[in-house]
């Protein structure tokens, strides 16, 4: 699998603030790549540079083997971007918004009709195509943002906090669409999110802190490195739990015990079989990873130097 995005020694500062500090990473073609960090970590700055909206100070950005410094317009056609804040024209209808965007890519006639039909079916736009965007709900506008980004069949879809504030049904619809397109078109998805359950489904995760990489790997690798396992034991006495000699907390009908890894859990179970009559083992979550790596939690607001 080839690298579709290669970032090498990327730097960007705003006065005395080093927003991106010697950043290097690769994104493989067709993967779901999660790019995480607290506010001000450098995520949005990096995305703006990749999209050609912001000049870097130094370093290189290679997209599909081509340097963005040399052929910006050609590279932009490979990208579809869904920004945190909608860029739709509120006064225009959904159809007019899509038609206007399509004209920028030279898509017209039957090709345009076919593509809008495909996206309308995927994103369930049929009953709102002629309505002004300003009259739509937040979830409906987000679906139009996605359609707008997908009109020209980009090889890379950049999703910057795409599901913030959306209801569960719309979130599921958007992710179902992304999954279909990744399978059908081998589309690469570059995601920033503060929903850790979305990051947990990624193929690879990079966590930024103060402009540089604080941790990276698959979700499983990160969980193994930065969190332990947990054993939840039901219908036991607290004195039995104390005998295990591990940190624990009381939960409904049982206790949750922290262990270093699955091997340590197995040793406990073998040593105290009479206690482990009704139990389950779970790994730490990506929320635990994020907190361990950055010491902070993801929030919705982004500052201007993020």
C-alpha positions as CSV (number, residue, x, y, z in Angstrom):
1,X,0.0,0.0,0.0
2,X,1.6,3.3,-1.1
3,X,1.7,6.6,0.9
4,X,-0.8,9.0,-0.5
5,X,0.3,11.8,1.9
6,X,3.9,12.4,3.1
7,X,4.6,15.2,5.5
8,X,8.3,15.8,6.2
9,X,9.8,18.2,8.8
10,X,6.8,20.6,8.5
11,X,7.0,23.8,10.5
12,X,4.7,26.8,10.9
13,X,4.8,29.5,13.4
14,X,2.6,32.6,14.2
15,X,5.0,35.1,15.7
16,X,6.4,33.4,18.8
17,X,3.9,30.5,18.7
18,X,5.2,27.4,17.1
19,X,2.0,25.9,15.8
20,X,3.6,23.0,13.9
21,X,7.1,21.9,15.0
22,X,9.1,19.7,12.7
23,X,6.2,17.4,12.0
24,X,6.6,14.2,9.9
25,X,4.1,11.4,9.2
26,X,2.7,9.4,6.3
27,X,-0.9,8.4,5.3
28,X,-1.4,5.2,3.4
29,X,-3.8,5.1,0.4
30,X,-7.3,3.8,1.3
31,X,-6.9,4.0,5.1
32,X,-8.8,5.8,7.7
33,X,-6.2,8.1,9.3
34,X,-7.1,9.8,12.6
35,X,-5.3,13.1,13.5
36,X,-5.9,14.0,17.1
37,X,-4.9,16.6,19.6
38,X,-6.2,19.1,22.1
39,X,-7.0,22.6,21.1
40,X,-3.9,24.4,19.8
41,X,-2.1,21.2,19.1
42,X,-1.6,22.1,15.4
43,X,-4.3,20.0,13.6
44,X,-6.1,22.8,11.7
45,X,-2.8,24.5,10.8
46,X,-1.6,21.2,9.3
47,X,-4.8,20.7,7.4
48,X,-4.8,24.2,6.0
49,X,-1.2,23.7,4.7
50,X,-2.1,20.4,3.1
51,X,-5.1,22.1,1.4
52,X,-2.9,24.9,0.1
53,X,-4.8,27.5,2.1
54,X,-1.8,28.4,4.3
55,X,1.9,28.8,3.5
56,X,4.3,26.7,5.6
57,X,7.5,28.0,6.9
58,X,9.6,24.9,6.0
59,X,9.3,21.2,5.3
60,X,7.5,19.4,2.5
61,X,4.0,18.1,1.8
62,X,3.8,15.4,-0.9
63,X,0.4,14.2,-2.1
64,X,0.3,11.2,-4.4
65,X,4.0,11.6,-5.1
66,X,3.8,15.3,-6.0
67,X,5.0,18.3,-4.1
68,X,2.2,20.8,-3.3
69,X,4.7,23.6,-3.9
70,X,5.0,22.9,-7.6
71,X,1.4,22.0,-8.7
72,X,-1.1,23.2,-6.2
73,X,-4.1,23.3,-8.5
74,X,-3.6,19.7,-9.7
75,X,-3.2,18.5,-6.1
76,X,-6.4,20.3,-4.9
77,X,-8.4,18.2,-7.3
78,X,-7.3,15.1,-5.4
79,X,-8.8,16.5,-2.2
80,X,-12.3,16.8,-0.8
81,X,-12.6,18.8,2.4
82,X,-15.4,19.1,5.0
83,X,-14.5,21.9,7.3
84,X,-15.7,22.3,10.9
85,X,-17.7,25.3,9.9
86,X,-20.0,24.9,6.9
87,X,-19.0,26.8,3.7
88,X,-22.3,26.6,2.0
89,X,-24.2,29.6,0.6
90,X,-27.2,29.9,3.0
91,X,-29.3,31.7,0.5
92,X,-29.0,29.2,-2.4
93,X,-30.8,25.9,-2.7
94,X,-29.0,22.6,-2.1
95,X,-29.0,22.0,-5.8
96,X,-27.6,25.4,-6.7
97,X,-24.9,25.0,-4.1
98,X,-23.8,21.7,-5.6
99,X,-24.1,23.0,-9.2
100,X,-21.9,26.0,-8.3
101,X,-19.3,23.8,-6.7
102,X,-19.3,21.4,-9.7
103,X,-18.7,24.2,-12.1
104,X,-15.4,24.9,-10.4
105,X,-14.3,21.4,-11.4
106,X,-15.7,21.5,-14.9
107,X,-18.4,19.0,-14.1
108,X,-21.6,19.6,-16.1
109,X,-24.4,18.0,-18.2
110,X,-25.1,14.3,-17.8
111,X,-21.9,13.8,-15.7
112,X,-23.2,16.3,-13.2
113,X,-26.7,14.9,-13.2
114,X,-25.4,11.4,-12.7
115,X,-23.0,12.4,-9.8
116,X,-25.6,14.4,-8.0
117,X,-28.0,11.5,-8.3
118,X,-25.4,9.1,-6.8
119,X,-24.7,11.5,-3.9
120,X,-28.4,12.2,-3.4
121,X,-29.1,8.5,-3.0
122,X,-26.1,7.9,-0.7
123,X,-26.8,10.9,1.6
124,X,-30.6,10.8,1.3
125,X,-30.9,14.3,-0.2
126,X,-33.9,13.8,-2.4
127,X,-36.5,15.7,-0.4
128,X,-34.3,18.7,0.3
129,X,-32.6,19.3,-3.0
130,X,-34.7,22.4,-3.8
131,X,-34.7,23.9,-0.3
132,X,-32.5,26.9,0.7
133,X,-29.6,25.7,2.8
134,X,-30.4,28.3,5.4
135,X,-33.7,26.6,6.1
136,X,-32.1,23.2,6.8
137,X,-31.2,21.6,10.1
138,X,-27.5,21.2,11.2
139,X,-27.6,17.5,10.3
140,X,-29.0,18.2,6.8
141,X,-26.4,20.9,6.1
142,X,-23.6,18.5,7.1
143,X,-24.9,16.0,4.6
144,X,-24.7,18.8,1.9
145,X,-21.1,19.6,3.1
146,X,-20.2,16.0,2.5
147,X,-21.9,15.9,-0.9
148,X,-20.1,19.1,-1.9
149,X,-16.7,17.6,-1.0
150,X,-17.4,14.4,-2.9
151,X,-18.7,15.9,-6.1
152,X,-15.4,15.5,-8.0
153,X,-14.6,12.0,-6.7
154,X,-11.6,13.0,-4.6
155,X,-8.9,10.5,-3.8
156,X,-8.6,11.9,-0.3
157,X,-11.4,13.1,1.9
158,X,-10.4,15.4,4.7
159,X,-13.0,15.5,7.5
160,X,-12.3,18.2,10.1
161,X,-14.6,17.4,13.1
162,X,-17.3,16.2,10.7
163,X,-19.9,15.0,13.3
164,X,-19.7,17.6,16.0
165,X,-23.2,18.4,17.3
166,X,-24.9,15.9,15.1
167,X,-27.6,13.5,16.2
168,X,-26.7,9.8,16.4
169,X,-28.8,8.9,13.3
170,X,-27.0,11.5,11.1
171,X,-23.6,10.5,12.5
172,X,-24.3,6.9,11.5
173,X,-25.4,7.8,8.0
174,X,-22.3,9.9,7.4
175,X,-20.0,7.1,8.6
176,X,-21.9,4.5,6.5
177,X,-21.4,6.7,3.4
178,X,-17.7,7.1,4.2
179,X,-17.3,3.3,4.7
180,X,-19.0,2.6,1.3
181,X,-16.8,5.1,-0.6
182,X,-13.6,3.7,1.0
183,X,-14.5,0.2,-0.1
184,X,-15.8,1.1,-3.6
185,X,-13.3,3.8,-4.6
186,X,-10.3,3.1,-2.3
187,X,-10.7,6.6,-0.9
188,X,-8.4,7.8,1.8
189,X,-10.0,9.5,4.8
190,X,-8.0,12.0,6.9
191,X,-10.0,12.6,10.1
192,X,-9.9,15.0,13.0
193,X,-12.4,14.3,15.7
194,X,-13.1,14.7,19.4
195,X,-15.2,11.5,19.5
196,X,-12.8,8.8,20.5
197,X,-15.1,6.0,19.4
198,X,-14.6,7.3,15.8
199,X,-10.8,7.3,16.3
200,X,-11.0,3.8,17.6
201,X,-12.1,2.6,14.2
202,X,-9.1,4.2,12.4
203,X,-6.4,2.2,10.7
204,X,-3.7,4.5,12.1
205,X,-3.7,7.3,14.7
206,X,-1.4,10.3,15.2
207,X,-1.8,12.3,18.4
208,X,-0.4,15.8,18.3
209,X,0.7,17.8,21.3
210,X,2.2,21.4,21.0
211,X,2.9,21.0,17.3
212,X,4.7,17.7,17.3
213,X,3.8,14.0,17.5
214,X,3.2,12.8,21.1
215,X,2.2,9.2,20.1
216,X,1.3,7.3,16.9
217,X,0.2,3.7,16.0
218,X,-2.8,1.6,15.4
219,X,-5.6,1.9,18.0
220,X,-4.6,-1.5,19.4
221,X,-0.9,-0.5,19.7
222,X,-1.8,2.7,21.4
223,X,-4.1,1.0,23.9
224,X,-1.4,-1.6,24.7
225,X,1.2,1.1,25.2
226,X,-0.8,3.7,27.1
227,X,-3.6,1.9,28.9
228,X,-4.0,-1.4,30.8
229,X,-6.8,-3.9,30.7
230,X,-9.8,-4.0,33.1
231,X,-11.4,-7.1,34.6
232,X,-15.0,-6.6,35.7
233,X,-16.1,-9.2,38.3
234,X,-19.7,-9.6,39.3
235,X,-21.4,-10.9,42.4
236,X,-18.3,-11.1,44.7
237,X,-17.5,-9.7,48.1
238,X,-15.2,-6.7,48.4
239,X,-12.8,-8.6,50.8
240,X,-12.2,-11.1,47.9
241,X,-11.4,-8.3,45.6
242,X,-8.9,-6.8,48.1
243,X,-7.2,-10.2,48.1
244,X,-6.3,-9.8,44.5
245,X,-4.0,-6.8,45.3
246,X,-4.9,-4.6,42.4
247,X,-6.5,-1.1,42.2
248,X,-10.3,-1.5,41.9
249,X,-13.5,0.5,41.9
250,X,-17.0,-0.5,42.9
251,X,-19.6,-0.7,40.1
252,X,-23.2,-1.9,40.0
253,X,-23.2,-5.6,41.1
254,X,-19.5,-5.9,41.1
255,X,-16.0,-4.4,40.9
256,X,-13.7,-3.2,38.1
257,X,-10.0,-4.1,38.5
258,X,-7.1,-2.5,36.7
259,X,-4.3,-4.8,35.4
260,X,-1.3,-4.1,33.2
261,X,-2.3,-6.4,30.3
262,X,-4.1,-9.5,29.3
263,X,-1.3,-11.7,30.5
264,X,-1.6,-10.3,34.0
265,X,-5.3,-10.8,33.9
266,X,-4.8,-14.5,32.9
267,X,-2.4,-15.1,35.9
268,X,-5.0,-13.7,38.3
269,X,-7.8,-15.9,36.9
270,X,-5.6,-19.0,37.2
271,X,-4.5,-18.1,40.7
272,X,-8.0,-17.2,42.1
273,X,-10.4,-19.4,40.1
274,X,-13.0,-19.3,42.9
275,X,-13.3,-15.5,42.6
276,X,-13.6,-15.4,38.8
277,X,-16.9,-17.1,38.4
278,X,-18.6,-14.3,36.5
279,X,-16.3,-11.7,34.8
280,X,-15.3,-10.0,31.6
281,X,-12.0,-8.5,30.4
282,X,-11.9,-5.2,28.4
283,X,-9.1,-3.1,27.1
284,X,-8.7,0.6,27.9
285,X,-10.4,3.0,25.6
286,X,-9.0,5.6,23.2
287,X,-10.2,8.2,25.7
288,X,-7.7,6.7,28.2
289,X,-5.0,6.8,25.6
290,X,-5.6,10.4,24.7
291,X,-5.6,11.5,28.4
292,X,-2.4,9.5,29.1
293,X,-0.6,11.0,26.1
294,X,-1.7,14.6,26.3
295,X,-2.9,15.1,29.8
296,X,-6.0,16.8,28.3
297,X,-9.4,16.1,26.8
298,X,-10.7,16.9,23.3
299,X,-13.2,19.7,23.2
300,X,-15.3,21.1,20.4
301,X,-13.9,24.6,20.2
302,X,-10.7,25.2,18.2
303,X,-8.5,28.2,18.6
304,X,-7.1,30.1,15.6
305,X,-3.6,28.6,15.9
306,X,-4.7,25.0,16.1
